[in-house]
């Protein structure tokens, strides 16, 4: 099955090296969104209260009402899009991935700005020992229910399509000097498709640095690689 070419400004046709094929996370990003903890059903039910508490915390930090509402809305949308736990959304890895996303660039960085503040809020709230404030059904805090964590994981696996025959996949395999037992796949996402390298154990890597680290190679050593080496 041929892998559809992503549309929009994130995509660049392959030219000299494989970096043009790898648009979502960027060369320096090691984290993979799928490696971050998915939200549980219990956490999903509590998410409106998390967003409500975050909103009121921002107001206590002298943020303007309009700014606080915008950032609270951004966290709600991110939760709906990515389905990650509150602790994962408060991590540096999540911030890095959000900052490099197409939707964040499209929104002039508002999503990453919201996550940066959520990174401050989450540990502060944990240390306070205070209970979450209740959203009481307020529409601005409500998260559209998603599938359970297990169903979401299965859906991600179903959306992973082996595309070893396409020109882009072959070029990426050569440029990253992948062993023969690794796969190149195309993963469908709402923000655009993503080419990734998958190890024999099934872990997906979406940056050159991550692949080199996994294969115990010097960072960037695959930049001058030739055809893929045998395992």
N, C-alpha and C positions, 0 to 999 in steps of 0.2 A: 504494500500500500504506500503510495507516494505521500510524503509529508507536505502539507500545504505551506506555502511561503507566507510568513507573517506580513501583514500590511501595516502601513503607518510609518512615522519617522524613526521608530526604533530599529527598523530593518535596514541593513546595508548589504548589497550584493557582495559575494566573496571576491576579493581582489588579490592582495599579496599574501596575507597570512590569515590564520584562523581567528584573530582577535575581532575581525569584522563580523564573524558569525556569532559572537558571544556578547549579546547586547544587554541582557537584563541586569546582571549583577556587576559587570565590569571586571577588569583584569585584577583589581586588588581585593575583591570580595571573596571570602572563603566560605561564608555561611550559605546554606541552602535553606529556602523557606520550609521545605518538607522536613528538615531536621529539627525545627522548632516545635515545641509541644502544642498539639492541637487542643482546642477548648473542649472540656467535658460537658455533658448535658447539664450537670449541676452548675458549672461555671457559666454556661450559656444562659441559664435561667437567672443568674445573679448579675449578668453583664449590665442590664439597665441601671442597677444600683451602683455598680462600679463607675459607669459614665456619669451618673448623677453626682456621686461623691467627687469625682474628678472635676466636674463643672464648678461645683461650689468651692472646691479647693482653689481653683484658678481665681475665682472672685476674691477669696481671702488673700491671694497673692497680688491683689490690686490689678488684675487683668480687667480690661474693659469687657462689658457684657457681650458686645458683639464678637470680640475675639474669643471669649470663653465659649460661647455658643458654637462658633465655627470649629474650634478645636474639639469640642465634645462631639460634634457631628462627624468630624473626620475620624475619630476613634471608633464611632459606631459603624461607619462605612468600612473601615479597615477590618473590624471584627467580622462583618458580613462577608467581605471579600476573601479574607485569609483564614478565618476560623481558628485563630490562635488564642491560647490562654492569656489571662491578664498578666501573668508573670513573664510569659514570652514576649508580649507586646511592650513590656517595660525593660527589655534587654537591648544591649548595644547591637547585637546581631540583627534584631528586628529593625532597629533604626537604620542600620546600614542598607538592608535590603529595601526598606521603604524609600529611603532617600534616592536609591538608584532606579526606582520603578518609573515606568512611563506615566502612570496616572499622577504620580507626585510631580513630575516635570510639567505635566499638562496643567496642574493646579498651582503652579508657581511655588512649589515647595511647602504647601500648607499641610500636607499629610505628615511629612517628616518633622515639621515644626511642632505638630500636635504630639507626635511620638516622643520627641525630645522632652517636652513638658511632662508627658506621662511617665517617662523615665525618672523624673524628679519626684513626681507624685507617688508612684507606687511604693518605693521603699519608705518614704516619709509616712505614708498611711500605715504600712505594716508596723513600723516602729511605734506609732501612736497608740496602737492597741484599740483604737476606736472602731465601732461597728460601721458598716457601710450605711450611708444615708439612703433612705427609701425613695425610689423613683415614683412610686404611687401611680403607675400607669401613664405618666407623662409621655406624650408621643415622641418628643425629641430624644428620649433616652432608649426607646424600644428598638431591639435588634431583631431583624427578621430571622425566625428560627431556621437553622441549618440542619443537615443530617448529623447524626451522632458521630463521634470521633472515628469509630470503626468503619461506618459507612463512608465517611469522608475519605479515609485512607484508601478504601477500596475504589472509590471514584477516581482518586488520583492515579492509582495503578491502572485503571481502565483507560484513562486518558493518555497513558504513556504509549506511544506507538513506535515500534522499531522501524527505522527508516535507513537501513544500511546501504540501500542501493541508490539513494539520491545523490546528486552531485555535491550538494552542500554537506551532507553527512560524510561522504568520502573525503572531501577536502578537510573537514574538521578532524577526522581520524588521522590524516597524514600530518596536519599541522601540529597536533598534540602528541604525535608519536605514540598512539595508544597500542597496548598489547592486543594480540589477536582475540583474547577472550573477553575484551571489553566491548560494549555496544555503544552506538550513537543513537539517541532517540529524540523524538520531537514531542514535547509535552504541551498540550493545549491549555491555555489560560485565558481568562476574560480580558486581560490586558495585552494579549498577543502571545504567539507561540514561542517556545523556548527550546533551543537545541541544547542537549546535555550529554555528557559522557557518563556511562553507567558501568560500575565495576562488576565483576562476577558475583559479588555478594548482593547486588541489587541497589547499591547506594548511588545516587545521582550527584554529579558534580558540575556546577555551572560557572566555573572560572578556571583559567589556566593554572593559577596558583594553587587552587584546591586539588587539581589533578596531580600536579607535581608533588605536592605534599603527600597525597595518598600513595604515590608510587615511590616515595622516599628519594625524590630527585631534587637537585638544586633548584630553587625557585627560578623560573624562567628558562630552565634548561631545554624545554621543548620548543623554544622560539626558533632554534636553528635545526630542528629535527627534520629528518627525511621520512621515508616510508615507515609505517608502523612496524615495530619490532615484534617478534614472536614472544609469547609468554614464557 
